[in-house]
């Protein structure tokens, strides 16, 4: 059985300090981060303390987080945004001494729901129906959702500020003379425990695009291509658009919802004999490493993906060790990286 000295050695504090923290000495003044590290260390070692005549076990299960993920490792290769989120989760979990148990969503988790009780917390990555999230939360109150789609306000949710960044990108393009701006992206499916798509959500970037175009009275110039999140589908859709209309009737700028979509857009434009940004400006989201090496270099919104993953683990830690009851909605800021793929709008009447 682990001792106070074992916990102190792992946590990096004196046995006296560790003892006072684990015995909830109210006269001790230390940082909350110090208390968290001691309790996490006690959890990992399975330390048992005596309190008020009864045994108090710092259970190992509290140190394990179930990660319910809609994105497989193979899919992460197509969209590194999710891979960076996962790396952030792993880094923060290692720092906080949490263990991860990854569950890839395969279309049916009904039988797995009761097992969520045995974990310290549940981290959900992706978009599920409101009813399913409530069911998971009933099994484990320490649940945090990473999703681009807003969830119930009673559920901890963390997301990037892609809607705000969409407005800023469109404002920038408008200052450069663009008004005929097209959007290329996909919808976000909300699924239930049996894998059925209950409804489709407009992506936050798409909603922001629609609202921005309407606010600027540019409804007639609105052009939306819902290609999904696939490079090839984006390539085919943009290729068809470029074949269908002459240059004066085409948009002067494309806003892609992700870099893989932008890659397909690039290929379609260049194969059609047009140039970027002379004929079309292109901007995107994700800012994957390859974006700066495209020709011309792709302008893209750089999300703090790793920080999203890290913050999700911190939110679970607060739930477990600080007994935080109020739900938090966290929006993590992104940064627009302007490169060579955007310029002033071409004249649309020639």
PEUR-V549717 format. One record per residue. RES is the residue in one small letter. PSI is psi in radians with two decimals (* if undefined). BURIAL is + if it has 24 or more other ideal C-beta (glycine too) atoms within 12 Angstrom, else -. D_LAST is the distance of its C-alpha to the last C-alpha in Angstrom with 2 decimals. Layout:
# PEUR-V549717
RES,PSI,BURIAL,D_LAST + RES,PSI,BURIAL,D_LAST
This chain:
# PEUR-V549717
x,2.41,-,81.07 + x,2.55,+,78.79 + x,3.01,-,80.37 + x,-0.72,+,79.20 + x,-0.63,-,79.30 + x,-0.77,-,77.03 + x,-0.74,+,74.47 + x,-0.71,+,74.81 + x,-0.76,-,74.27 + x,-0.70,+,71.08 + x,-0.46,+,69.69 + x,0.45,-,70.71 + x,2.97,+,72.86 + x,2.64,-,76.58 + x,-0.60,-,78.75 + x,-0.79,-,79.87 + x,-0.77,+,76.33 + x,-0.76,+,75.46 + x,-0.77,+,78.65 + x,-0.63,-,78.00 + x,-0.83,+,74.43 + x,-0.43,+,75.46 + x,0.20,+,78.36 + x,0.87,-,76.09 + x,1.93,-,77.92 + x,-0.23,-,76.52 + x,-0.13,-,77.93 + x,2.25,-,75.74 + x,1.76,-,72.70 + x,2.86,-,70.03 + x,2.65,-,66.27 + x,-0.61,-,64.87 + x,-0.60,-,63.25 + x,-0.77,-,66.77 + x,-0.76,+,68.11 + x,-0.79,+,65.26 + x,-0.68,+,65.89 + x,-0.78,+,69.63 + x,-0.66,+,69.21 + x,-0.70,+,66.70 + x,-0.72,+,69.14 + x,-0.70,+,71.94 + x,-0.83,+,69.87 + x,-0.61,+,69.17 + x,-0.11,+,72.86 + x,0.61,-,74.08 + x,2.44,+,76.18 + x,2.17,-,78.69 + x,2.68,+,79.86 + x,2.23,-,82.79 + x,2.12,-,81.96 + x,0.76,-,84.33 + x,0.16,-,86.68 + x,2.80,-,84.05 + x,2.37,-,81.89 + x,2.00,-,78.21 + x,2.23,-,76.18 + x,1.60,+,72.86 + x,2.48,-,71.56 + x,-0.55,-,69.49 + x,-0.48,+,67.39 + x,-0.34,+,65.96 + x,0.11,+,64.39 + x,2.25,+,62.44 + x,2.24,+,59.00 + x,2.24,+,57.68 + x,1.85,+,53.96 + x,1.92,+,52.47 + x,2.25,+,49.20 + x,-0.12,+,46.62 + x,2.13,+,44.97 + x,2.92,-,46.83 + x,-0.58,-,46.90 + x,-0.71,-,44.89 + x,-0.51,-,42.13 + x,-0.45,+,42.19 + x,-0.54,-,40.96 + x,-0.44,+,37.66 + x,1.53,+,37.43 + x,-0.23,+,39.32 + x,-0.77,+,39.00 + x,-0.56,+,42.08 + x,-0.69,+,43.88 + x,-0.65,+,43.67 + x,-0.79,+,45.03 + x,-0.71,+,47.89 + x,-0.67,+,48.65 + x,-0.71,+,48.85 + x,-0.79,+,51.25 + x,-0.73,+,53.35 + x,-0.79,+,53.54 + x,-0.62,+,54.58 + x,-0.70,+,57.01 + x,-0.71,-,58.64 + x,-0.71,-,58.96 + x,0.08,+,60.51 + x,0.41,+,62.68 + x,2.57,+,61.13 + x,2.57,+,61.11 + x,2.43,+,58.24 + x,1.80,+,58.65 + x,2.27,+,55.32 + x,1.97,+,54.88 + x,2.17,+,51.87 + x,2.13,+,50.96 + x,0.24,-,51.44 + x,-0.17,-,51.13 + x,1.97,-,54.66 + x,0.23,+,56.43 + x,-0.78,-,58.77 + x,-0.33,-,61.81 + x,-0.22,+,60.77 + x,-0.81,+,60.55 + x,-0.48,-,64.24 + x,-0.32,-,64.02 + x,-0.32,+,61.73 + x,-0.47,-,64.87 + x,-0.03,-,66.20 + x,2.75,+,63.42 + x,-0.60,+,63.16 + x,2.96,+,59.61 + x,2.23,+,56.67 + x,2.07,+,53.13 + x,2.19,+,50.53 + x,1.98,+,47.13 + x,-2.99,+,44.65 + x,2.03,+,44.33 + x,2.83,+,47.37 + x,2.71,+,48.34 + x,-0.66,+,50.05 + x,-0.72,-,53.28 + x,-0.74,+,53.40 + x,-0.68,+,52.88 + x,-0.68,-,55.67 + x,-0.75,+,57.92 + x,-0.72,+,57.37 + x,-0.56,+,57.98 + x,-0.63,-,61.22 + x,-0.59,+,62.35 + x,1.92,+,61.39 + x,-0.36,+,60.58 + x,1.14,+,59.27 + x,2.39,+,55.84 + x,2.39,+,52.47 + x,2.26,+,49.11 + x,1.96,+,46.01 + x,2.53,+,43.10 + x,-0.20,+,39.54 + x,2.24,+,40.65 + x,2.49,+,43.02 + x,-3.07,+,46.56 + x,2.42,-,49.62 + x,-0.17,-,50.51 + x,0.11,-,53.98 + x,2.31,+,52.66 + x,2.18,+,51.83 + x,2.47,+,48.13 + x,2.37,+,45.99 + x,2.83,+,42.22 + x,2.88,+,39.29 + x,0.82,+,37.21 + x,-0.52,+,34.03 + x,-0.74,+,33.24 + x,-0.74,+,33.49 + x,-0.59,+,31.44 + x,-0.78,+,28.64 + x,-0.77,+,28.47 + x,-0.67,+,28.45 + x,-0.77,+,25.70 + x,-0.68,+,23.47 + x,-0.74,-,24.45 + x,-0.79,+,23.47 + x,-0.67,+,20.01 + x,-0.68,+,19.54 + x,-0.47,-,20.70 + x,0.07,+,18.04 + x,0.08,-,15.38 + x,2.29,+,15.14 + x,-0.51,+,15.70 + x,1.49,+,14.38 + x,2.23,+,17.25 + x,2.65,+,19.02 + x,2.35,+,22.74 + x,2.15,+,24.59 + x,-2.67,+,28.37 + x,2.94,+,31.55 + x,2.96,+,34.33 + x,2.01,+,37.76 + x,2.32,+,40.68 + x,2.10,+,43.97 + x,2.76,+,46.87 + x,-2.99,+,50.57 + x,-0.37,+,53.57 + x,0.16,-,53.42 + x,0.09,-,49.82 + x,2.37,-,48.54 + x,1.97,-,45.14 + x,-0.63,-,46.06 + x,2.84,-,42.65 + x,2.33,-,39.18 + x,2.42,+,38.05 + x,2.29,+,34.52 + x,2.55,+,34.02 + x,-0.62,+,34.14 + x,-0.68,+,30.67 + x,-0.77,+,29.29 + x,-0.76,+,31.29 + x,-0.70,+,30.09 + x,-0.85,+,26.42 + x,-0.83,+,27.02 + x,-0.71,-,28.96 + x,-0.80,+,26.48 + x,-0.66,+,23.54 + x,-0.72,-,25.94 + x,-0.53,-,27.25 + x,0.24,-,23.84 + x,0.76,-,23.13 + x,0.53,+,20.25 + x,-0.63,-,21.94 + x,-0.38,-,19.06 + x,0.01,+,16.93 + x,2.30,+,19.98 + x,2.03,+,19.85 + x,2.19,+,23.21 + x,1.87,+,24.24 + x,1.61,+,28.03 + x,-0.11,+,28.77 + x,-2.90,+,32.07 + x,0.57,+,32.91 + x,2.36,+,32.55 + x,-0.80,+,30.35 + x,-0.72,-,30.20 + x,-0.65,+,29.37 + x,-0.75,+,26.46 + x,-0.81,+,25.24 + x,-0.72,-,25.61 + x,-0.77,+,23.92 + x,-0.66,+,20.78 + x,-0.77,+,20.74 + x,-0.70,-,20.99 + x,-0.78,+,18.18 + x,-0.49,+,15.78 + x,-0.50,-,17.16 + x,-0.60,-,16.95 + x,2.61,-,13.32 + x,2.83,-,9.99 + x,-0.76,+,8.03 + x,-0.44,-,5.89 + x,-0.04,-,9.54 + x,2.79,+,11.30 + x,2.76,+,13.03 + x,-0.21,+,12.26 + x,2.57,+,16.03 + x,2.29,+,19.09 + x,1.94,+,22.57 + x,2.45,+,25.21 + x,-0.24,+,28.74 + x,2.79,+,30.42 + x,-0.69,+,29.96 + x,-0.64,+,30.91 + x,-0.70,+,28.05 + x,-0.62,+,25.70 + x,-0.76,+,27.06 + x,-0.64,+,26.12 + x,-0.77,+,22.59 + x,-0.90,+,22.36 + x,-0.72,+,23.67 + x,-0.76,+,21.30 + x,-0.82,+,18.16 + x,-0.66,+,19.68 + x,-0.47,-,21.05 + x,-0.01,+,17.72 + x,0.15,-,16.61 + x,2.96,+,14.50 + x,2.62,-,15.73 + x,2.21,+,17.28 + x,0.19,+,16.47 + x,-0.85,-,13.41 + x,-0.65,+,11.46 + x,2.28,+,14.08 + x,2.52,+,16.96 + x,2.31,+,20.20 + x,2.82,+,23.44 + x,-3.00,+,26.68 + x,2.61,+,30.40 + x,-0.72,+,33.65 + x,0.96,+,32.98 + x,2.84,+,34.97 + x,-0.63,-,36.19 + x,-0.30,-,33.73 + x,-0.70,+,30.70 + x,-0.21,-,31.13 + x,-0.05,-,31.42 + x,2.82,+,28.18 + x,1.95,-,25.57 + x,2.84,+,23.94 + x,2.38,+,26.66 + x,2.26,+,26.05 + x,2.30,+,26.12 + x,2.66,+,28.67 + x,2.15,+,31.22 + x,1.86,+,34.67 + x,2.66,+,37.31 + x,1.16,+,40.94 + x,-0.83,+,41.90 + x,-0.69,+,45.28 + x,-0.58,+,46.16 + x,-0.81,+,45.46 + x,-0.76,+,48.00 + x,-0.79,+,50.46 + x,-0.58,+,50.31 + x,-0.73,+,50.94 + x,-0.68,+,54.18 + x,-0.69,+,55.16 + x,-0.70,+,54.77 + x,-0.72,+,57.07 + x,-0.72,+,59.53 + x,-0.72,+,59.71 + x,-0.77,+,60.44 + x,-0.85,+,63.21 + x,-0.33,+,64.99 + x,0.00,-,64.24 + x,0.66,-,64.45 + x,2.24,-,61.28 + x,-0.58,-,60.97 + x,2.34,-,57.92 + x,2.53,+,54.65 + x,2.45,+,51.86 + x,1.88,-,48.08 + x,2.22,+,46.66 + x,2.11,+,43.01 + x,2.15,+,42.36 + x,2.57,-,39.57 + x,3.11,+,36.78 + x,2.28,-,34.70 + x,2.15,+,30.96 + x,1.86,+,30.53 + x,2.26,+,27.24 + x,-2.53,+,26.36 + x,0.00,+,23.48 + x,-0.01,+,21.40 + x,2.56,+,19.63 + x,-3.08,+,17.55 + x,2.64,-,15.21 + x,2.45,+,12.26 + x,2.81,+,8.85 + x,2.22,-,6.22 + x,-0.04,-,5.70 + x,0.28,-,3.81 + x,*,-,0.00
